[in-house]
Structure formats: structure tokens, C-alpha cells
Amino acid sequence: MIQAFGLTSNSRKDLPPAVDDVSFEAHAGRVTVLLGAQGAGKTTALRLMLELQQGRGITYFRGRPLHRIAYPSREVGVLLGDVPGHPDRTVRGHLRMLCAAAGVPVRRADEILEVVGLVSLRDERLATLSRGMDRRLGLGCALLPDPHTLVLDDPADGLSARESQWLYGMLRAHSDQGGTVLFTTTDAKEAARAADRVVTLDKGRLVADQEVGEFARTRLRPRVAVRSPHAARLAALLAKEARTTRRSVEVVREGGNRLSVYGSTCAAVGETAFRHGILVHQLADEIGDMGPVAEPLSPDAADMADMADMADTADTAGARQGAQSGDTEREAAPSQAAGEAGTPTGTSEGDAHAQRRARSSENLETADPLSPLPPPISVRSAPSPLRPLRYELRRAAGIGTGFLTGAAVLVTSALTAVLLAAFGHTSQPRLLAAWPRELPLPPAALGAGLLGALAFGDEFRHPALAADRGTVPRRLGLLAAKLVVAAATALLLAVLTVGCDAEVLYLVYGRELTEVPADWLSLSASWTGLVVGCAWAGVLAAGVFRSTTAGLAAVVAVPILVVPLVQKVLEGPSVRTAAGFPARLREVFLLQWPFGGERYLSAVARVIAQPVGSALALSLTALLSAYLLTTLRSRVR
């Protein structure tokens, strides 16, 4: 059950709030619809309910606000707009990644694919999905953790009639199993067909909260939908006949060649068109919204159109009389027959657009519109530290960006090492690292920083987890997982870079340039510390500034801005210096560490004592403090 109380969005400048004091309930076992025109505040209301937008009011999901639910994705399944995810990720990979984030078995992804009819498209990229496929995948993502409540924003927008039928069948099946369903729409007829209760919004305010039967009686009424190239003439004739016979008929011009006739029938409209030789493209019974969608034909306009029609009729009576037995019998008579049967005979522009969408996803049309929901799953309620790690591994390995970046780093490093060896005047450690003195960082460090920045930058650019808040980027467990994966990736990249550079140098110049240096331990510690530190700086900076570009900029800023600052501080006039710090640190730890551990500690101390090491340590400390501060602020709010 959903209980929303006093939802009010923050107003901007002098504009009224998009949602103003909206309260309603959506009961379990029922389908509830938020109905309203574009800009009525439906999406804003959903975002306020899900705590994705600041404002006033509170929403309870089965008695608890969302921020009090330990695992929100297991309680509320959300679909807001298109499926959020990296466009290069596959459908199956996206679902498996969300399985790891929600802590559900990975087989759940295959069950969802079968239910939503995307088994044959499991290896397709998200960017290639049509609108219908995207809607199916979005519903599958919402159903993945087996939530009790579904919250969807205009889920049938742009779908064909068959796809909409399938979607509403799934929502009805979920409510029949005791779940709560809330979705938004702009179509009153759609709300009447699919909902049990309709909540109507207008300009951000609640104007009606009705059962679907009462809603249909008060907001909907039958009408005849007409399309004709001579819509003005037909409207004038219908209005004239209504005045003559004293019948209550309302003719509404809806733009172009479309008419809506209230208080009449398809047979009466078809007979009028046939008698006057007016070509009709569509004639069908519909249920129309009583809202102010168009202005009815005024009496003056009807009289003027009637006079123009009489003049036109007098001029063209002979020509039309001769053609009536041919074209009119072939075109108007079938329209009339179809109108009496209550079905349209032509295809509108919107219908043609829907047909194009249907053809683009015709491989989905064979799916059962009443497919059963996936079976319930058993999920452990205890937190598991491996869930965010599994999520991060699937996120990083699900797209080819990391592999392409690693390959580019190896190729660039090898070419740079060969050129540096040809020019000479480069020490062997810098040669193996492919680090010329003119560059602030070697290619491996830049690549590690870019991969670290992408780890958090993609979370904000393609927010697969932000909508349902099941695992948000601000969680410390996810940060720890990203740091672990980034460190492992950076370490692998550092080893591969040195190995590839050494192999290429041996092939080109021989063994002279590939001999192991005497101080290889300290050099290895410095090298791995530099690459891993750059990767961590990219992760933290992208998490703080919510951007991949900002994360990479923070990595480059360490040697360009922070190192000169640290050097100036260390070389400036002072009473005391930290010279000999590694030796004194070793003296403090007099006891012998297992396996010579004091040597590694001394190597770490020497790395930190270097200007680049100290600058990187300072940057990491500042970024981690900023990240923790923003995390605490978000939790306090």
C-alpha cells in the first residue's frame, strides 16, 4: 500500500510549485493511475514519493518511508523514462549486473528475459532497442527483485496497441497476486481501461480521486471519430441537421481533418456524408475525454460553413452527381459500412507511426500478452559484502571500455619506450615505465586514472541504480568495491605495461635495456603506488564531483598543481625538516617482522616521502574526506 501525504515540490523563482499539497492512497491488490495532461505534475509527484527530488511531504510504502527501508529495490520496483544503463551493455548483462546489486540469484535474469519476451534479444545492446523493447526491459528491471510495489511513469508511451495490452496484462497480474501498482498516463481512456482507481492532477493539484466506474461516468462519454478531407463541410452539415431535428449534437474540430461528434452515431454521420457525397477516411465509435481538449464548432462558424457548402454544392452538383455512382460507391459506402460496424476504415498519422513502431519490433509481437509473472524468489535479508563487489565486477566487465583503454595504454607505452630509447638520455626505470620527463604522468597512470574515473562517472552518466535506490553510488560498500576493483585493474595494468615495454625493448634493441635494476623493490613499490594512487584518485574525484571528466582532471592535477605546491612547502625555509624519516621509522619498529616486513614498510615510507608520493597521498586524503563529508550530508538530509 502507498500512502502519500502533502507532496509539495520546491518552487523556483516566482513560479508556482509543480506539485502542491497532493495526498492520495494506492491500495494493495489494485491498479492506481495518476492521470493528467503534460505538465500536470505526475512525474514530479513520483520523484517526490521516491525521494529523488527535494520538497515537502512524506510517502509510506507499507507503513515505512523509502529511506527507512534497508533494501528499497526489493520493496519498490521503479521505471522512470527509458531504461537507465550504458548503451553498450547487453540486455542480459544489464540484468545480471542488477541481480548482483540487488543480491538476487543470477538465474533471475534469465527468468525475467523469458517473461518479458526478450530471450531472443538478450545479446542486443541497450542502444539498439526500440521503444517497445525498452519498455519490456524496463518492466523486467522493475520486477527483477520481486518487489511488492510497482511505480511506473507513463509506461505505455509510444507503444503499439498490442504491446500496451501486454503491459497492462502484466500490471494486472501483479496486482492480482496482492501487489500494489501505480502508474501515470495522459490518456483518460487508457486509465479507464487499465485502472481500478484514478487520481487526477491538474496544474500540480489534486482535482479528483475516484473509483474507475465513477470516473468513467463523470469524465468519459461516447463519441464518433471522423476523418475526412472535407471536415469543415461535414461539420457544418452535421450542425445544421442537429438544429433542424432539434437533437443535442456537438461537433468538435480537433485540428486538420479530424472531427469528434458527440450525441450521434456512426450510422447517422455516415448517412449524412453519403447523402452529400463527402469522402470519409475514418468513421469509428470511441470513448472520449470530457476535458477541454478542443473547442466545439460555434453556431456562427457553422452557419458560415453551411453557406460556403451550399455555394460549393450548387457549383459542383453536376460533377459530383456523375462521380457519385463510381468513386463514392467504392469509397463512401465501405466507410459507412465500416462505421456501422464501429471500426475505422483508414489509417491516421498516429496509427501509421504506431504501425512503424510495431514493425520495428515485430519479433516481440509473438509473445503472449498475458505472460505469467516470474516466480517469487527467496532473498537473504542479511547484508553481504560480496554483492557490491559482484556488481562492480559485472559493471566493469560488461562493456569494452576498460579493455580498449588497457590496449591503448599498452600500445602507447610500447611506442613511447621505443622512441625514448632511440633518443637516449632516459634512465632505465623511466624507460620501462615509458615516462618521459616532459609528461606529467606515464600512459599507465593516466589509463588507470581514466578507468577509476569511469567507475563512478558511468554511475552518474548512466544511472542504472539511482531510480530504485537499491544500491546508490553514495554507499560506502560500493565505494570499497570500486576501490578494490580499481586497485586490481591498476596493478594488472602496471605489470603488463612494464612487461610489454621490456619485451618490445628487447626485441628492438637487445638485452642491454631490459636488465633488472638493483633497487627493483623500491622502484616496484613506487611504480605500483603511483598507478594505484592515480586509479583511486580518479574513483574518489568522480564520486565527489559526479563526473568522469572531473575525475580525470583531478588525476592530472596531482603532478601539475599539487606536486609543485608540495615541493615549495618542503623546500621552503623552516626550522626543522623531515630528512631521514625512513631511517627513523625503521628504528621505531625494532622487532623483526615476518618475512622481512620491515623492508616493505621502509619502501612505503620512502615512496610517501617523495614529492609525487606525498602529493598523491595528500590528494587522496582530501578526496576521501570530501567523499565522506558528502555522504554524511546526504544521509542527514
C-alpha positions, -999 to +999 in steps of 0.1 A: +000+000+000+012+035-008+002+065+013+013+099+000+007+129+023+011+166+013+035+162-016+048+196-025+078+204-047+101+233-041+091+263-062+116+280-085+118+318-085+082+332-088+067+301-104+042+280-085+053+246-074+049+218-099+031+197-072+012+214-045-002+195-014-011+162-032-023+134-010-037+100-021-035+063-014-028+033-037-040+000-022-025-034-025-042-057-050-054-028-071-041-007-100-040+030-094-034+056-121-022+092-118-039+110-147-031+144-160-021+164-190+015+172-198+029+194-171+003+184-146+029+173-121+027+135-124+064+128-128+073+153-101+049+136-077+066+102-084+100+117-078+089+132-045+075+099-035+108+081-043+128+108-026+146+116-058+136+153-056+136+177-027+103+190-014+078+186+014+055+158+023+061+121+030+052+088+014+048+055+031+053+021+014+035-004+035+040+019+065+076+029+060+092+058+041+117+048+015+148+059+034+138+036+062+137+005+040+170-014+041+167-027+005+143-003-014+146-022-047+130-053-031+101-032-019+095-008-048+102-015-085+106+017-105+105+027-141+111+064-148+116+072-185+139+050-206+159+021-191+189+038-174+221+019-184+252+021-205+242+020-242+269-006-250+258-031-223+238-061-234+203-068-222+213-099-203+245-082-189+224-053-177+200-076-158+228-097-144+245-066-131+213-055-114+210-090-099+243-085-082+233-051-070+200-064-055+215-096-041+193-120-060+204-152-078+218-146-112+193-170-127+166-144-121+179-125-151+171-154-174+136-158-158+129-121-164+140-123-200+117-152-207+087-134-190+091-101-208+098-118-242+134-107-247+151-141-248+160-137-284+174-102-278+195-110-247+227-102-266+214-069-281+229-036-269+207-013-250+213+014-276+197-007-303+164-014-285+132+000-300+107+018-278+087-014-272+117-034-263+129-007-240+096-007-222+097-045-218+132-044-204+123-015-181+094-036-166+118-065-163+142-044-143+114-033-120+103-069-115+138-083-110+140-082-072+104-094-068+091-061-053+057-056-037+051-022-053+055-011-089+058+026-097+060+035-134+059+068-152+038+066-184+049+030-192+028+027-224+041+059-240+048+052-277+037+016-276+015-002-301-019-014-291-007-050-287+023-040-266+001-018-244-022-048-239+007-070-229+020-043-205-014-038-187-018-076-185+015-078-166+005-050-143-029-066-137-013-099-130+010-083-104-019-066-086-039-099-087-011-115-067-015-089-040+010-063-052+005-025-055+006-009-089+009+029-095+015+044-130+009+077-147-008+084-180-022+113-200-049+093-217-082+091-198-095+062-219-063+043-211-068+050-174-104+038-175-094+005-192-064-004-171-071+010-136-092+003-105-088+038-092-080+071-110-063+100-092-065+132-114-040+160-113-043+194-129-016+221-126+000+203-097-031+200-076-054+170-069-087+175-086-103+141-083-098+107-066-123+083-080-131+046-085-129+037-121-167+034-125-174+068-112-145+082-133-160+067-164-194+082-157-181+117-149-152+121-173-159+100-203-186+098-229-191+081-263-183+100-295-179+093-332-143+099-345-144+111-381-115+118-406-123+135-439-106+158-463-138+179-462-141+181-424-153+217-424-182+209-448-192+178-429-191+196-396-214+223-409-238+198-423-240+178-391-245+210-371-273+221-395-291+188-393-289+188-355-305+223-353-332+212-378-341+180-359-336+196-325-311+170-314-283+176-290-253+170-312-219+186-305-193+187-333-157+194-322-129+203-346-097+187-334-074+201-360-066+191-395-091+167-410-104+153-377-138+157-361-153+144-329-191+142-329-208+138-295-245+128-293-247+110-326-239+076-341-216+062-368-247+054-389-261+089-387-228+105-395-221+081-423-255+086-439-250+124-438-217+121-455-231+097-481-260+119-490-238+149-496-210+130-514-183+137-488-154+113-487-147+098-453-114+082-443-124+071-408-156+066-390-155+048-356-171+048-322-148+059-294-148+069-258-137+105-255-124+126-226-147+154-215-117+176-207-111+208-227-091+192-255-108+213-283-134+239-289-168+229-303-180+244-335-197+277-328-232+284-343-218+314-364-190+293-377-215+265-385-237+290-405-208+304-424-195+269-433-231+259-442-233+289-466-200+280-482-210+244-485-243+254-502-224+276-527-199+249-534-227+224-538-245+245-564-213+249-584-203+213-584-236+194-582-233+180-617-197+168-614-204+152-581-236+136-593-216+118-621-189+106-599-212+095-571-220+062-587-183+054-591-159+067-566-185+074-539-198+039-541-163+025-538-151+048-511-180+063-491-202+032-490-175+010-475-167+038-450-204+038-440-205+001-436-174+001-415-188+029-395-219+009-387-197-019-375-178+005-352-143+001-368-121+026-386-115+022-423-084+044-428-051+048-411-043+081-393-009+096-389-006+083-353-018+049-364+009+048-391+035+058-366+024+030-343+025+006-372+061+016-379+070+010-343+052-023-344+071-034-375+104-024-359+097-048-330+076-074-348+097-102-333+081-092-299+046-095-312+046-133-309+049-130-271+019-140-250+001-108-240-009-124-207+025-139-198+027-151-162+049-132-138+082-147-128+082-170-098+089-154-064+124-157-051+140-161-017+164-133-008+186-132+023+179-102+044+214-101+059+239-078+042+266-095+022+299-077+014+302-096-019+271-080-035+287-046-043+319-064-054+300-087-078+281-057-091+313-037-097+329-067-115+299-071-137+297-034-144+334-031-153+335-063-175+301-058-191+314-032-216+345-030-237+357+005-225+381-010-200+396-035-224+400-008-251+416+016-226+441-011-215+450-019-250+455+017-259+478+022-228+499-008-237+504+003-274+511+039-264+536+028-237+555+005-260+558+031-287+569+057-262+595+034-247+610+027-282+612+064-290+628+072-257+654+045-262+662+058-297+667+094-284+687+083-253+692+104-222+664+085-203+670+064-172+661+027-173+633+030-147+616+058-167+623+038-199+605+007-187+576+029-174+575+049-207+576+081-187+594+110-204+603+139-182+582+162-204+550+145-195+533+148-160+523+112-159+531+080-178+504+064-200+498+036-175+490+061-147+467+081-170+449+050-181+444+038-145+431+072-136+407+072-165+394+037-156+389+048-120+370+079-131+348+058-153+340+036-124+320+064-108+314+086-138+293+060-155+271+057-124+260+093-128+260+094-166+240+062-170+223+059-135+212+023-136+209+023-097+197+058-089+160+053-097+152+024-074+179+034-048+186-002-042+224+005-043+232+041-047+267+055-055+269+071-021+270+038-002+304+031+014+302-006+004+300+003-032+329+027-028+350+000-012+342-024-041+352+003-066+385+010-049+393-028-047+385-034-084+403-002-095+434-012-075+434-047-090+429-032-125+457-006-120+481-033-106+474-055-136+479-026-160+512-016-142+526-051-145+515-056-181+529-022-191+564-029-177+563-064-192+553-052-226+578-023-226+606-047-216+596-072-243+595-046-270+628-030-260+644-065-260+631-072-295+642-038-309+675-031-290+685-063-273+691-073-237+710-042-225+680-021-218+660-049-201+683-058-172+667-058-137+678-028-117+695-034-084+669-014-064+639-031-081+620-035-049+617+002-041+612+010-078+583-015-080+567-001-049+569+034-063+556+023-097+526+004-083+519+031-057+518+057-085+494+037-107+471+025-080+471+060-064+460+076-097+432+050-101+420+058-066+422+095-072+400+090-103+374+070-084+372+094-055+372+126-076+345+112-099+324+103-069+328+137-053+322+158-085+298+133-102+317+134-135+343+113-154+359+144-167+363+159-133+378+126-121+404+125-148+412+162-143+419+156-106+444+128-116+462+152-140+462+180-114+483+159-090+516+163-109+508+197-124+494+216-094+498+196-062+535+184-067+549+219-072+529+231-042+543+202-020+579+209-033+576+245-025+565+237+011+592+211+016+620+232+001+609+265+018+627+279+048+618+261+080+633+254+114+630+216+111+629+192+082+618+156+078+651+144+064+660+109+075+623+100+081+625+065+066+656+056+087+640+068+119+608+050+111+627+017+108+644+024+141+609+027+158+600-008+147+629-027+162+613-061+162+618-083+132+587-085+111+577-119+095+592-124+060+612-092+063+581-070+065+601-040+078+617-037+043+583-032+027+574-007+054+606+012+047+599+011+010+564+026+015+578+053+037+604+062+010+576+064-016+555+087+005+585+109+013+589+116-024+572+147-038+549+128-061+541+103-034+534+129-008+513+149-033+493+118-043+488+109-006+476+144+001+452+144-028+437+110-018+432+121+018+415+153+007+392+135-018+383+107+006+374+133+033+353+152+007+335+120-003+328+110+033+315+145+040+291+145+011+280+110+021+272+121+056+254+152+044+232+131+020+223+108+049+215+136+073+190+151+047 
